[in-house]
Amino acid sequence: MTILTNPPAPPLQTAYRVLEQHPQIIGSRIAMLGLSFGTSVTLRMAVYSQVIKVF
């Protein structure tokens, strides 16, 4: 099993910021869900990202 320890890719953070600032989206209500490999990406975003807030 490979453990990914590096921070999430900048394009994912950029995509989050674009969604957060879109006038038809409530920025504080954006959720992220991952299945299979997406689970590791989602967890990495939650741990390492400067833009994602974990509640």
N, C-alpha and C positions, 0 to 999 in steps of 0.2 A: 504494500500500500504506500502510495506517495503522499506525503504530508506537505501541503502548500502553505508556506509561511510568509510569502511576500505579500505586500499590500495589493488590493484590487487594482485592476487596470484603470488608468485615468479615463478612458472612454465611458466606463460605467458611472463614474462620479460626474462626468460631464452630462451624461444622459439624465441622471437624477436632478442635477441643477436646472437643466432645460425644463423638465417636467414641473419642478418646484416653482419656477417662475412663469409658467404658462397661465394666461389669464382665466382659462376655463377649468383649471385644476386647483383644488385646495391643497396647497403645498404641505401643510402639516398632516395630511391624511394619506400620504403615499405609503404604500406597503410593498414589501418585496418578499416573494415566495420562491423557493427553489426546489426542484425535484431532481434526483440523481446527482449529476455533476453540479447542477445549479444550487444544490444545497451547500456545497463547499464554497461556491462563489458568494452566496448570500451570507454565510457565516463570516467569511473574510471581510465582506463589506461592513458587517455589523461591528467587527472587532477593530479593523484598521482605518476605516473611512473617516475623514474629517467632516463630511457632509451629512452622513446618516446619523440619526438620533435613535437610540435604542430605549424603549420604554418597558 
